[in-house]
Amino acid sequence: MILEIRLENFFSIKDEILLDFRAAKINTRGARELPANVIDYKGEKILKSIGLFGANASGKSNILKAIKSCSEVILDSHQYNEGKVFGFVPFKLKGYSDKLSRFSIDFIHDDVEYEYSFALTAKAIQQESLYYYPNGRRAKVFTRDETKGTSKTEVYSFTDGAIPRPFDVATSTSRKTLFLSRASQMDRELCRKLYCFFMYDFLLDSVPVDSKWIKQSFAKYRELILHALSICDSDISGIKLISENNILIRVDTFHKHSPSIPFDLFSEESNGTNQLFGMLFLLLDVVKNGRALMLDEFDLSLHTKLAEFVIDLFHAGSQAQFLFASHNTSLIDIKRFRRDQIVFVNKKDDGSTELYSLYDHKDFRENMDAEKGYLQGRFDAIPLADSSLAALKKLLEDGEPQ
């Protein structure tokens, strides 16, 4: 379960931004009518979903790209050799290319809270730390600071007993490698457990699923899948998976007006129906197992009702979380989301990305139309270029040959 993510100096992100899944203390009628939007964890409310909204080039995709880049470093850096360049670009203006990029995540795993962070350049790890709350109190597991010296004993500091023989791991950890990744590879239990969190519970984009798993999931959730597809096309009344030698070769749909005639899902149904079918197995796995999923423009080619279905699926789950970016302004709806779940992404005058939620706009009242206010530019996160007919005609006239 994610509590917060902090990012600094990645792509269009210059100064630190915070994605805060800790719910704000909102006690309005609107918030009370959305109890399913939060997870109650030891007296604290944690958001199940956050939506990122903003203009093109404001930085929505860069936020998700930055998280993905950092996740890849965690999962793969134990394989990196000299010459490897990490998969991100720091903010290019105002000398930030020479500054450290920073990633930090606060999360719950196996009922224990962890704080993990690292700082790096495009070519080397500079800092890394892990803290946890084994008895409700913050305790250090290890810290790393490559500026403190050249020996491993100068660079690293460990709490006794947290990780067996930690300097054996540190000795084989290069400047290209995160200690967490190397320690997991060397079978240190705590680090291996946290590595598995990033591998299996912290998901970005879609993940491949095999035919056997699809068939098992379909058998279990057949009615839910059929319900979802019927939202795409209310005429769909049945669905059948065709396989040979445990390999899925075709998916047939059946319609009310001709229930005996099969239609090939992939070639004869709409793009939206195909996209949702492809997403459903991932979504069901994430929701049923309480994982976190992050998707950029997840609703591309999906009708608004389908986008709402995906969001509602997460809210119907017990602990799954969903971070998404969207251009669908109809989702900016306080009857579906709490104000702290609607986050605006804005490009500042210096080209950098900033974040703020609808909750941060203290003059907004829940009897107001949030989508309308957004489109009117009230929250600053949309382009305000003049696209009136008069302006466009003038541009066309100015472009005519003299």
C-alpha positions in Angstrom: 0.0 0.0 0.0 1.5 3.3 -1.1 1.4 6.2 1.4 3.4 8.8 -0.6 5.8 9.2 -3.5 8.3 12.1 -3.9 10.1 13.0 -7.1 12.7 15.6 -7.8 14.7 16.6 -11.0 13.3 14.1 -13.5 12.3 15.2 -17.0 10.0 18.3 -16.5 10.0 17.8 -12.7 12.4 20.4 -11.3 11.6 20.9 -7.6 10.2 18.1 -5.4 6.6 17.1 -6.1 4.6 14.9 -3.7 2.0 12.3 -4.6 0.2 11.9 -1.3 -2.1 8.9 -0.8 -2.7 9.9 2.8 -6.3 11.2 2.8 -6.8 14.8 3.8 -9.0 15.5 6.8 -12.2 16.2 4.9 -15.4 15.9 6.8 -17.9 17.3 4.3 -21.0 15.6 3.3 -19.5 14.8 -0.1 -16.5 13.0 1.4 -18.7 11.1 3.8 -20.7 9.8 0.9 -17.6 8.2 -0.6 -16.4 5.8 2.1 -15.3 3.3 -0.5 -12.7 5.7 -1.9 -10.4 5.2 1.1 -8.7 2.4 2.9 -9.0 2.5 6.7 -5.6 1.4 8.0 -4.9 1.6 11.8 -7.0 4.7 12.2 -5.6 6.4 9.1 -7.4 6.9 5.8 -5.4 6.1 2.6 -6.7 7.0 -0.8 -7.5 4.1 -3.2 -7.0 6.3 -6.3 -5.5 9.5 -7.6 -6.3 11.1 -11.0 -3.8 13.4 -12.7 -5.4 16.0 -14.9 -3.8 18.8 -16.9 -2.9 20.2 -20.3 -0.7 18.4 -22.9 3.0 18.9 -22.0 2.1 19.8 -18.4 4.1 16.8 -17.1 1.4 14.1 -16.4 3.3 11.5 -18.4 6.6 12.6 -17.0 5.4 11.8 -13.5 4.6 8.3 -14.5 7.8 8.0 -16.6 9.9 9.1 -13.6 8.3 6.5 -11.3 8.8 3.9 -13.9 12.4 4.9 -14.4 13.1 4.6 -10.7 11.3 1.3 -10.4 13.5 -0.1 -13.2 16.6 1.0 -11.3 15.3 -0.9 -8.3 14.5 -4.0 -10.3 17.5 -4.1 -12.7 20.4 -2.2 -11.3 22.1 -5.4 -9.9 22.7 -6.2 -13.6 24.1 -2.8 -14.6 27.7 -2.6 -15.8 30.1 0.3 -16.5 28.8 2.5 -19.3 25.2 2.1 -18.3 23.1 5.3 -18.3 20.0 5.3 -16.3 16.7 5.8 -18.2 15.8 9.3 -17.3 16.8 12.9 -18.1 17.1 15.5 -15.4 15.4 18.9 -15.7 17.5 20.6 -18.4 17.1 24.3 -17.5 18.7 26.4 -14.8 21.7 24.1 -14.2 19.6 21.2 -12.9 21.4 18.8 -15.3 24.3 18.8 -12.7 22.1 18.3 -9.7 20.9 15.0 -8.1 17.6 13.4 -9.0 15.7 12.0 -6.1 13.1 9.3 -5.6 11.4 8.5 -2.3 8.5 6.2 -1.4 6.7 5.6 1.8 4.7 2.3 1.8 3.2 -0.5 3.8 4.2 -4.1 3.1 3.3 -7.1 5.3 1.8 -4.7 7.8 5.0 -2.7 8.3 5.7 0.8 7.1 8.9 1.5 5.1 10.6 4.6 3.8 13.0 4.0 1.0 14.8 6.6 -1.1 17.7 7.1 -3.3 19.5 10.0 -5.2 21.4 9.6 -8.4 22.9 11.2 -11.5 22.3 9.7 -14.9 25.4 7.6 -14.4 25.8 6.8 -10.7 24.0 6.2 -7.4 25.0 8.8 -4.9 22.7 8.2 -1.9 20.3 5.5 -0.6 18.5 4.9 2.6 15.9 2.5 4.1 14.0 3.1 7.3 11.1 1.1 8.8 8.6 1.1 11.7 8.9 -2.4 13.1 7.2 -1.4 16.4 5.5 1.7 15.3 8.6 3.8 15.8 11.0 4.9 13.0 14.2 2.9 12.8 17.2 2.9 10.4 18.0 -0.2 8.4 20.8 1.4 6.4 22.0 4.6 4.9 24.5 5.2 2.0 26.3 8.4 1.0 29.0 8.1 -1.6 30.3 11.6 -0.8 31.5 10.6 2.6 34.6 8.7 1.5 36.0 5.9 -0.6 35.7 2.9 1.7 32.5 1.0 2.2 32.7 1.7 6.0 32.7 5.4 5.3 29.9 5.3 2.7 27.5 2.9 4.5 25.9 2.8 7.9 23.8 -0.2 9.1 21.7 -1.1 12.2 23.0 -4.3 13.7 20.9 -7.3 12.9 18.6 -5.7 10.3 20.5 -7.3 7.4 22.9 -10.2 7.9 26.5 -9.5 6.9 25.7 -6.2 5.2 29.2 -5.3 4.3 29.5 -8.5 2.2 26.7 -7.0 0.1 28.1 -3.5 0.1 31.5 -4.8 -1.1 29.9 -6.1 -4.2 27.6 -3.1 -4.8 29.0 -0.7 -7.4 28.0 2.9 -8.0 25.7 1.6 -10.8 23.8 -0.6 -8.3 21.3 0.0 -5.5 22.2 -1.8 -2.3 18.5 -3.0 -2.1 18.8 -4.7 -5.5 22.2 -6.3 -4.7 21.0 -7.4 -1.2 17.9 -9.0 -2.7 20.1 -10.9 -5.3 22.3 -12.1 -2.4 19.2 -13.4 -0.6 19.0 -11.0 2.3 15.5 -11.6 3.5 14.3 -8.1 4.2 15.6 -6.7 1.0 14.3 -9.6 -1.0 10.9 -9.0 0.5 10.9 -5.4 -0.5 12.3 -6.2 -3.9 9.3 -8.5 -4.4 7.0 -5.6 -3.5 8.4 -3.5 -6.4 8.3 -6.6 -8.7 4.8 -7.8 -7.9 2.8 -5.1 -6.1 4.0 -1.9 -7.6 2.9 -2.2 -11.2 3.4 0.3 -14.1 1.8 -0.2 -17.4 0.4 -3.6 -18.4 2.1 -6.9 -17.6 2.0 -10.0 -19.8 -0.3 -12.8 -18.7 -0.3 -16.3 -20.0 -3.2 -18.3 -21.6 -3.6 -20.6 -18.6 -3.9 -17.7 -16.2 -6.4 -16.0 -18.5 -8.5 -19.1 -18.6 -8.5 -19.6 -14.9 -9.3 -15.9 -14.2 -12.1 -16.0 -16.9 -13.7 -19.1 -15.3 -13.7 -17.3 -11.9 -14.8 -13.9 -13.0 -16.9 -14.7 -16.0 -20.0 -12.7 -14.9 -18.0 -9.6 -14.0 -16.1 -9.7 -17.3 -19.4 -10.1 -19.2 -20.8 -7.2 -17.3 -17.9 -5.0 -18.2 -18.0 -5.9 -21.9 -21.8 -5.2 -21.9 -21.0 -1.7 -20.9 -18.9 -1.4 -24.1 -21.7 -3.0 -26.1 -25.1 -3.5 -24.4 -25.9 -6.1 -27.1 -23.2 -8.6 -25.9 -24.8 -11.5 -24.1 -22.1 -14.1 -24.0 -18.4 -14.8 -24.4 -16.4 -17.9 -25.0 -12.6 -18.6 -24.9 -11.3 -21.0 -27.6 -7.9 -22.7 -26.9 -5.8 -25.5 -28.3 -3.1 -27.2 -26.2 -3.7 -24.6 -23.4 -2.9 -21.7 -25.9 -5.7 -19.1 -26.3 -6.4 -18.8 -30.0 -9.7 -16.9 -30.2 -12.3 -15.2 -28.1 -15.8 -15.3 -29.3 -18.6 -12.9 -28.3 -22.3 -13.5 -28.8 -25.0 -10.9 -29.3 -28.7 -10.8 -28.2 -30.0 -10.5 -31.7 -28.1 -13.5 -32.9 -27.1 -15.6 -29.9 -25.9 -18.6 -31.9 -23.5 -16.6 -34.2 -20.0 -16.0 -32.8 -18.1 -12.8 -33.4 -14.3 -12.7 -33.2 -13.5 -10.3 -30.4 -10.2 -9.1 -31.8 -11.3 -8.5 -35.4 -15.1 -7.9 -35.2 -15.6 -5.9 -32.0 -14.8 -2.2 -31.3 -11.4 -1.0 -30.2 -12.9 0.0 -26.8 -14.2 -3.6 -26.3 -10.8 -5.0 -27.2 -8.9 -2.6 -24.9 -11.1 -3.3 -21.9 -10.9 -7.1 -22.4 -7.1 -6.8 -22.5 -7.1 -4.7 -19.3 -9.6 -6.7 -17.3 -7.4 -9.6 -16.4 -4.7 -7.3 -15.1 -7.2 -5.1 -13.3 -8.9 -8.1 -11.6 -5.5 -9.5 -10.5 -4.5 -6.1 -9.1 -7.8 -5.4 -7.3 -8.2 -8.9 -5.9 -4.6 -9.0 -4.5 -4.5 -5.4 -3.2 -1.7 -4.2 -5.5 -1.0 -0.7 -6.8 -1.3 0.1 -10.5 -0.1 3.2 -12.4 -1.3 3.9 -15.9 -1.0 6.9 -18.3 -4.1 7.7 -20.3 -5.7 4.4 -19.3 -9.0 5.5 -20.8 -7.7 6.2 -24.3 -10.3 4.7 -26.7 -12.6 4.0 -23.8 -16.1 5.5 -23.4 -16.5 7.5 -20.2 -18.7 4.8 -18.7 -15.9 2.3 -19.2 -13.4 4.6 -17.5 -15.8 5.0 -14.6 -16.1 1.2 -14.4 -12.4 0.8 -14.1 -12.2 3.4 -11.3 -15.2 1.9 -9.6 -13.6 -1.5 -9.7 -10.7 -0.1 -7.6 -13.0 1.6 -5.2 -14.9 -1.7 -4.8 -11.7 -3.5 -3.8 -10.3 -3.6 -0.3 -6.7 -2.3 -0.6 -5.8 -1.9 -4.3 -4.6 1.5 -5.5 -4.7 3.3 -8.8 -2.7 6.2 -10.0 -3.7 7.4 -13.5 -3.4 10.3 -15.9 -6.3 11.3 -18.1 -7.6 14.0 -20.4 -11.2 13.0 -19.8 -12.6 16.1 -18.0 -15.9 14.4 -17.1 -13.9 12.4 -14.5 -13.3 15.6 -12.6 -16.4 14.9 -10.6 -16.7 15.3 -6.8 -19.6 12.8 -6.8 -17.1 10.1 -7.8 -13.9 11.4 -6.3 -12.9 13.2 -3.1 -11.3 16.6 -3.6 -7.9 15.2 -2.5 -8.1 12.5 -5.3 -8.3 15.0 -8.1 -4.8 16.3 -8.7 -3.9 19.0 -11.3 -0.6 19.0 -13.1 0.5 22.4 -14.3 3.4 23.7 -16.3 5.0 26.7 -14.6 6.5 29.7 -16.4 10.0 28.1 -16.2 8.7 25.0 -18.0 8.7 22.8 -14.8 5.9 20.7 -13.5 3.9 21.4 -10.3 1.1 19.5 -8.6 -1.8 20.5 -6.4 -5.1 18.9 -5.6 -8.6 20.3 -5.8 -8.5 20.2 -2.0 -5.7 22.8 -2.1 -8.2 25.3 -3.6 -9.8 26.4 -0.4 -12.3 28.6 -2.1 -13.8 25.6 -4.0 -17.1 24.4 -2.5 -18.7 21.0 -3.1 -21.8 22.5 -4.6 -19.7 23.9 -7.5 -19.1 22.1 -10.8 -15.4 21.0 -10.7 -15.2 20.1 -14.4 -16.7 23.4 -15.5 -14.3 25.3 -13.2 -11.3 23.3 -14.7 -12.4 24.1 -18.3 -12.7 27.7 -17.4 -9.1 27.8 -16.2 -10.0 28.3 -12.6 -7.4 25.8 -11.5 -4.7 26.9 -14.0 -4.0 23.4 -15.3 -5.4 23.9 -18.8 -4.1 25.9 -21.8 -5.7 29.3 -22.1 -4.8 30.0 -25.8 -7.4 31.9 -27.7 -9.0 29.4 -30.1 -12.1 31.5 -30.9 -13.2 31.7 -34.6 -12.1 35.3 -34.8 -8.6 34.4 -33.6 -8.3 31.5 -35.9 -9.5 33.5 -38.9 -6.9 36.2 -38.1 -4.2 33.6 -38.0 -5.3 32.2 -41.4 -5.4 35.7 -42.9 -2.0 36.5 -41.5 -0.7 33.4 -43.2 -2.0 34.3 -46.7 0.6 35.3 -49.4 1.0 39.0 -49.8 
